[in-house]
Amino acid sequence: MKLPKVSAVIAAAMLAPAVLFPSSAAAADSPQPAGVSGPDTASGTPDTAGHQDADDQETRDRAEVQRILADKETGRGVREAGEKALKGGAAELRHFLEVELEDQRHKDNVVKVVQISDGAGPAVQKAADAALRGNDYGAILQFLKEGQFTARAEDEDRAKVQAILADKECGRGVREAGEKALKGDAAAVRHFLEVELPKQRADDNRVKVAQILSAATGRGVKEAAIQAMNGTDADIAKFLTEGWAAARFEDDRVETLRIIADKNNGPRVQAGAQKALDGTAADVRRFLEVELPQLRASDNRVKVSQIVETGGPAVKKAALLALDGSNDDVAKFLKEGWAAARAQDEADAAGKPAQDRTPDQKPAAQPESGQGQGVQPAAVTTTTGTTGTTGTTGTTGTTGTATAVTGGATSARPGQLAATGTDGLGWEAGGAAAAVAAGAALVAVSRRRRSAES
């Protein structure tokens, strides 16, 4: 009986390690209840794999925030929140990326839309207002990515049309089509610029060339305009941009040379014309369009002043009235009033009773040669110790003859009056004009004497 008891003890001793060791391993692998510390041997030792994962995530988040802040398009709100997150830890970085970023980015986008709208064209402002009205994230983003550019293109197109219409050279067809397009949408404005404008401009150009041809007085412009009208739209456009100016310059030069050659023009007109010819095409054009009327008016006043000094009573009165008036009054006097005043002086002289006349105002006898015309009574201007008549030679579009009196005999043609002294007054000053007139009178008397003697 003792032997089995010993065997049992030995067997128990042999089985004890097999039972105890698996129990210890199982106890080590089983999870620990929360709040319960593990074996002292594990106290203060971190989970190496978990800690490494947390460090990698924080590193990645920090790099992402730094990338966002490096973007030049990042707004002020996002930038301030991101910089604050970088000063914190992993939790602050993660909160910024998952929560704050989208909210701050939306607020920054709203600010951008407002800034773009400020001072923009009507189309951009309209699109911006529509995007802001609902405060919708998608609408705001769509405006920033696409809408603003589409609206800006429309504003630019409208600005182009408005600039075209503001040009004083804009033709009627272009103007009407452009105004109609501005009342429509973006497609209408674009259609005008791409399709209608070239066609309407070509039609307007032809109308303009036809008007130039109708108003042209110079040969060069007429020929160039006709040649352009017989050509293409490109020929028409080239005439308007180049050919017209060149042809007009040649015509202007011809007209200025003609003015210089016309001795009826006064000294101021002559000098102005010569000065213009020595200048540019613009100088010649300015002379003809601006300076010529002014210079001609000045010369006319000088001429009328000379007439006042040498004319008869009616002529003087009419001339003084003209000088007190406008330039048109002066020109009208030279064209019409002068002749009418001379006729009045002649009529007054012819109607005087014979007894009221001075000896040298009595009618001269009929020339014996038979070459003279009917005797005309004449009032003549005499000088002390001299029997003669002072007069002037004619210039500037008026015709007249001098009257000479010798030995109390006056030989005159119908329509003459020696006392007016203004039958074609030249550009000399009053005293010089009288001297020239006296010389002319002496020549006329000498010729008449030789004719009578023969």
C-alpha positions in Angstrom: 0.0 0.0 0.0 2.9 2.4 0.6 4.3 1.9 -2.9 1.3 3.4 -4.7 1.2 6.4 -2.4 4.8 7.1 -3.4 4.0 6.8 -7.1 1.1 9.2 -6.7 3.3 11.8 -5.1 5.9 11.4 -7.9 3.3 11.6 -10.6 1.8 14.7 -9.0 5.3 16.1 -8.8 5.9 15.4 -12.5 2.5 16.9 -13.7 2.8 20.0 -11.6 5.1 22.0 -14.1 2.8 21.1 -17.1 -0.2 22.5 -15.2 1.5 25.6 -13.8 3.4 26.8 -16.9 0.4 26.9 -19.4 -1.6 28.8 -16.8 1.0 31.5 -16.5 1.2 31.9 -20.3 -2.5 32.2 -20.6 -2.6 34.7 -17.8 0.0 36.8 -19.6 -2.0 36.8 -22.9 -5.4 37.6 -21.6 -6.7 41.3 -21.8 -6.6 43.4 -18.7 -9.7 45.1 -17.3 -9.9 48.9 -17.9 -8.3 50.9 -15.2 -6.3 48.0 -14.1 -2.6 48.2 -14.4 -0.7 45.4 -16.0 2.1 43.4 -14.4 4.8 45.6 -12.9 7.2 44.3 -15.5 5.1 46.3 -18.2 4.6 49.5 -16.3 6.2 52.7 -18.2 6.8 50.8 -21.5 4.9 52.4 -24.5 3.4 50.5 -27.4 6.1 51.1 -29.9 4.0 50.4 -33.0 1.1 52.7 -31.9 3.3 55.6 -30.9 5.0 55.4 -34.3 1.7 55.6 -36.1 0.6 58.7 -34.1 3.9 60.4 -34.9 3.6 59.7 -38.6 0.0 61.1 -38.7 1.0 64.3 -37.0 3.9 64.7 -39.3 1.6 64.2 -42.3 -1.0 66.7 -41.0 1.7 69.3 -40.3 3.1 69.0 -43.8 -0.4 69.4 -45.2 -1.1 72.5 -43.3 2.2 74.0 -44.4 1.4 73.2 -48.0 -2.0 75.0 -47.6 -0.3 78.1 -46.2 2.3 78.1 -49.0 -0.5 78.4 -51.6 -0.7 82.1 -52.7 -4.4 81.8 -53.2 -5.0 80.9 -49.5 -7.2 83.5 -47.9 -6.7 85.4 -44.7 -9.0 83.3 -42.6 -7.5 80.0 -43.6 -4.0 81.4 -43.1 -4.6 82.6 -39.6 -6.3 79.4 -38.5 -3.6 77.3 -40.1 -0.8 79.2 -38.4 -2.5 78.8 -35.1 -2.8 75.0 -35.6 0.9 74.7 -36.4 1.6 76.1 -33.0 -0.4 73.2 -31.4 -0.1 69.5 -31.4 -1.6 66.6 -33.3 -5.1 67.3 -32.1 -5.0 71.0 -33.2 -3.7 70.0 -36.6 -6.3 67.4 -37.1 -9.1 69.7 -36.0 -8.0 72.4 -38.4 -7.9 70.0 -41.4 -11.2 68.3 -40.6 -13.3 71.2 -39.2 -11.9 74.7 -39.6 -10.4 74.5 -43.1 -13.6 74.2 -45.0 -15.4 76.8 -42.9 -12.6 79.4 -43.2 -12.1 78.7 -46.9 -15.8 79.4 -47.6 -15.6 82.7 -45.7 -12.4 83.7 -47.6 -14.2 82.8 -50.9 -17.1 85.1 -50.0 -14.6 87.9 -49.4 -13.0 87.2 -52.8 -16.4 87.4 -54.6 -17.1 90.8 -53.0 -13.7 92.1 -53.9 -14.1 91.0 -57.5 -17.5 92.6 -57.8 -16.3 95.9 -56.5 -15.7 98.2 -59.5 -16.4 95.4 -62.0 -18.6 95.7 -65.0 -22.4 95.1 -64.9 -22.2 91.5 -65.9 -19.7 90.6 -63.3 -21.6 92.4 -60.6 -24.8 90.7 -61.6 -23.1 87.2 -61.4 -21.5 88.0 -58.1 -24.7 89.1 -56.6 -26.4 85.9 -57.7 -23.6 83.8 -56.1 -23.7 85.7 -52.8 -27.5 85.8 -52.5 -27.8 82.2 -51.3 -24.4 82.0 -49.5 -24.1 78.6 -51.1 -20.6 77.1 -51.0 -21.0 75.5 -54.5 -22.4 78.7 -56.1 -19.5 80.8 -54.6 -17.0 78.3 -55.8 -18.5 78.1 -59.3 -18.4 81.9 -59.6 -14.7 82.0 -58.7 -13.8 79.1 -61.0 -15.9 80.0 -64.1 -18.7 82.5 -63.6 -16.5 85.6 -63.1 -14.5 84.9 -66.3 -17.7 84.5 -68.4 -19.2 87.6 -67.0 -16.0 89.5 -67.5 -15.8 88.5 -71.2 -19.3 89.9 -71.6 -18.4 93.2 -70.0 -15.3 93.4 -72.2 -17.5 92.8 -75.3 -20.0 95.5 -74.2 -17.1 97.9 -73.6 -15.8 97.3 -77.1 -19.3 98.0 -78.6 -19.6 101.1 -76.5 -16.2 102.3 -77.7 -17.2 101.7 -81.3 -20.4 103.7 -80.9 -18.5 106.6 -79.2 -16.3 107.0 -82.2 -17.5 110.1 -84.2 -16.7 108.3 -87.4 -19.1 105.5 -86.6 -21.6 105.1 -89.5 -25.3 104.8 -89.2 -25.5 101.1 -89.9 -22.9 100.2 -87.3 -24.5 102.5 -84.7 -28.0 101.0 -85.1 -26.8 97.4 -85.0 -24.5 98.1 -82.0 -27.3 99.8 -80.0 -29.6 96.9 -80.6 -26.9 94.4 -79.5 -26.4 96.3 -76.2 -30.0 95.8 -75.4 -29.6 92.0 -75.7 -27.6 89.3 -73.8 -24.0 88.3 -74.1 -24.6 86.2 -77.2 -26.2 89.1 -79.0 -23.2 91.3 -78.2 -20.7 88.6 -79.3 -22.7 88.1 -82.6 -22.5 91.8 -83.3 -18.8 91.9 -82.9 -18.0 88.8 -84.9 -20.7 88.9 -87.6 -22.6 92.1 -88.0 -19.8 94.7 -87.4 -17.7 93.8 -90.4 -20.7 93.8 -92.7 -22.3 97.0 -91.4 -18.9 98.8 -91.4 -18.3 97.9 -95.1 -21.8 99.3 -96.0 -21.1 102.5 -94.0 -17.8 102.9 -95.7 -19.3 102.8 -99.1 -21.8 105.5 -98.1 -19.1 107.7 -96.8 -17.0 107.4 -100.0 -20.1 108.3 -102.0 -20.6 111.4 -99.8 -16.9 112.4 -100.2 -17.2 112.0 -104.0 -20.4 114.1 -104.0 -18.8 116.9 -102.1 -15.3 116.8 -103.7 -14.1 119.8 -105.7 -10.6 118.6 -106.5 -9.8 116.3 -109.3 -7.5 114.0 -107.3 -10.2 113.1 -104.7 -12.8 112.5 -107.3 -10.7 110.1 -109.3 -9.5 108.2 -106.2 -13.0 107.9 -104.8 -14.4 106.6 -108.1 -11.6 104.0 -108.3 -12.4 102.9 -104.7 -16.1 102.6 -105.4 -15.4 100.3 -108.3 -13.3 98.0 -106.1 -13.7 95.8 -103.1 -14.6 96.5 -99.5 -10.8 96.5 -98.8 -10.3 99.1 -101.5 -12.9 101.3 -99.9 -11.3 100.9 -96.5 -7.9 101.7 -97.9 -9.2 104.8 -99.6 -10.6 106.1 -96.3 -7.5 105.4 -94.3 -4.8 106.4 -96.9 -6.0 107.4 -100.4 -8.3 110.1 -99.4 -5.7 112.0 -97.4 -3.1 111.8 -100.1 -5.5 112.9 -102.8 -6.9 115.7 -100.7 -3.4 117.0 -100.0 -2.7 117.3 -103.7 -6.0 119.0 -104.4 -5.3 121.4 -101.5 -1.9 122.3 -102.9 -3.4 123.0 -106.3 -6.1 125.2 -104.7 -3.5 127.1 -102.6 -1.4 127.7 -105.7 -4.4 129.0 -107.5 -5.1 131.4 -104.6 -1.5 132.7 -104.8 -1.8 133.2 -108.5 -5.0 135.2 -108.2 -4.0 138.8 -108.0 -7.4 139.8 -106.7 -6.5 138.3 -103.4 -5.1 140.6 -100.8 -1.6 140.6 -99.3 -2.6 138.7 -96.1 -4.2 135.9 -98.1 -1.2 135.7 -100.3 1.2 135.5 -97.4 -0.9 132.9 -95.6 -1.1 130.7 -98.7 2.6 130.8 -99.2 3.3 130.0 -95.6 0.9 127.0 -95.8 2.7 125.6 -98.9 5.9 125.7 -97.0 4.4 123.5 -94.3 2.8 120.1 -94.0 -0.5 118.7 -95.4 -2.2 119.7 -92.1 -0.9 123.3 -92.5 -2.4 123.5 -96.0 -5.7 122.1 -94.8 -5.8 124.4 -91.8 -5.1 127.4 -94.1 -8.0 126.5 -96.4 -10.5 125.6 -93.7 -9.7 128.1 -90.9 -7.2 130.8 -91.9 -8.4 131.7 -95.3 -11.7 133.1 -94.3 -10.1 135.1 -91.5 -7.3 136.5 -93.7 -9.7 137.3 -96.5 -12.0 139.2 -94.1 -9.0 141.2 -92.9 -8.0 142.1 -96.5 -11.5 143.0 -97.3 -11.6 145.5 -94.4 -8.4 147.1 -95.6 -9.9 147.5 -99.0 -13.1 149.0 -97.8 -11.0 151.4 -95.7 -9.2 152.6 -98.8 -12.6 153.0 -100.6 -13.8 155.2 -97.7 -10.8 157.6 -98.4 -11.4 157.9 -102.1 -15.1 157.3 -102.7 -18.0 159.7 -103.2 -20.6 160.5 -100.6 -22.8 157.5 -101.2 -19.8 155.2 -101.4 -18.3 156.5 -98.2 -21.5 156.2 -96.3 -22.1 152.6 -97.5 -18.5 151.7 -96.8 -18.5 153.0 -93.3 -21.7 151.2 -92.5 -20.1 148.0 -93.8 -17.0 148.5 -91.6 -19.3 148.9 -88.6 -20.9 145.5 -89.3 -19.7 142.0 -89.6 -17.2 140.4 -92.0 -20.2 139.3 -94.0 -21.4 142.9 -94.2 -18.0 143.9 -95.5 -17.9 141.1 -98.1 -21.5 142.0 -99.2 -20.5 145.6 -99.7 -17.6 144.7 -102.0 -19.8 142.3 -103.9 -23.0 144.4 -104.2 -23.1 147.6 -102.1 -20.0 149.2 -103.7 -21.5 149.2 -107.2 -24.9 150.4 -105.9 -23.2 153.3 -104.0 -21.2 154.3 -107.1 -24.3 154.3 -109.2 -26.0 156.5 -106.6 -23.1 159.0 -106.7 -23.3 159.0 -110.5 -27.0 159.7 -110.4 -26.6 162.4 -107.8 -23.9 164.1 -110.0 -26.0 163.8 -113.2 -29.1 165.3 -111.5 -27.5 168.5 -110.3 -28.8 171.7 -111.9 -26.2 173.3 -114.3 -26.1 176.6 -112.4 -25.1 174.8 -109.2 -22.1 173.1 -110.7 -18.6 174.4 -110.6 -16.9 175.1 -113.9 -15.0 171.8 -113.9 -18.2 169.9 -113.1 -20.0 171.0 -116.3 -20.4 168.3 -119.0 -17.6 168.2 -121.5 -18.3 168.8 -125.1 -18.8 165.9 -127.5 -15.4 164.8 -128.9 -14.9 165.9 -132.4 -13.2 162.7 -133.5 -16.5 160.9 -133.1 -14.8 158.1 -131.2 -16.1 159.2 -127.9 -19.4 158.2 -126.4 -22.2 160.3 -125.2 -21.3 163.2 -122.9 -21.8 162.3 -119.2 -21.9 164.9 -116.5 -19.2 164.3 -113.9 -18.1 165.7 -110.6 -14.3 165.7 -110.5 -11.8 166.3 -107.8 -9.4 169.1 -108.7 -6.2 170.4 -107.2 -4.8 173.9 -107.0 -3.2 175.0 -110.2 -4.0 171.8 -111.9 -6.9 170.8 -114.1 -7.3 167.0 -113.8 -9.1 164.1 -112.1 -7.8 161.7 -109.6 -8.9 158.1 -109.8 -7.7 154.5 -109.3 -7.3 151.4 -111.3 -9.6 148.4 -110.7 -8.8 145.2 -108.8 -10.5 142.4 -106.8 -13.4 141.3 -108.9 -14.7 144.8 -109.9 -14.4 146.5 -113.2 -14.1 150.2 -113.7 -12.4 152.9 -115.8 -10.7 156.1 -114.9 -12.1 159.5 -115.9 -9.8 162.2 -117.0 -10.5 166.0 -117.3 -8.3 168.4 -119.1 -8.9 172.1 -119.6 -12.4 171.8 -118.2 -13.5 169.0 -120.6 -14.5 165.7 -119.2 -14.7 162.6 -121.4 -16.5 159.7 -119.6 -18.0 156.4 -120.4 -21.4 155.4 -119.2 -21.4 154.2 -115.6 -18.3 156.2 -114.6 -18.0 158.8 -111.9 -14.6 160.4 -111.3 -15.6 161.6 -107.8 -16.0 158.1 -106.5 -12.4 157.4 -107.1 -13.1 153.7 -106.4 -13.6 152.0 -109.8 -11.5 148.9 -108.9 -9.5 150.2 -105.9 -6.3 148.1 -105.4 -4.5 147.1 -102.2 -2.5 150.3 -101.9 -2.9 152.7 -99.0 -5.1 155.8 -99.6 -2.3 158.2 -100.6 -0.5 155.8 -102.8 -3.8 154.8 -104.5 -4.4 158.5 -105.4 -1.0 158.8 -106.9 -1.4 155.7 -109.0 -4.8 156.9 -110.1 -3.5 160.3 -111.1 -0.8 158.7 -113.2 -3.4 156.5 -114.9 -5.5 159.5 -115.6 -2.6 161.3 -117.3 -2.0 158.3 -119.5 -5.6 158.2 -120.6 -5.6 162.0 -121.4 -2.4 161.7 -123.4 -3.8 158.9 -125.5 -7.1 160.8 -126.1 -5.1 163.8 -127.3 -3.1 161.9 -129.7 -6.3 160.3 -131.1 -7.9 163.7 -131.5 -4.9 165.2 -133.3 -4.8 162.4 -135.7 
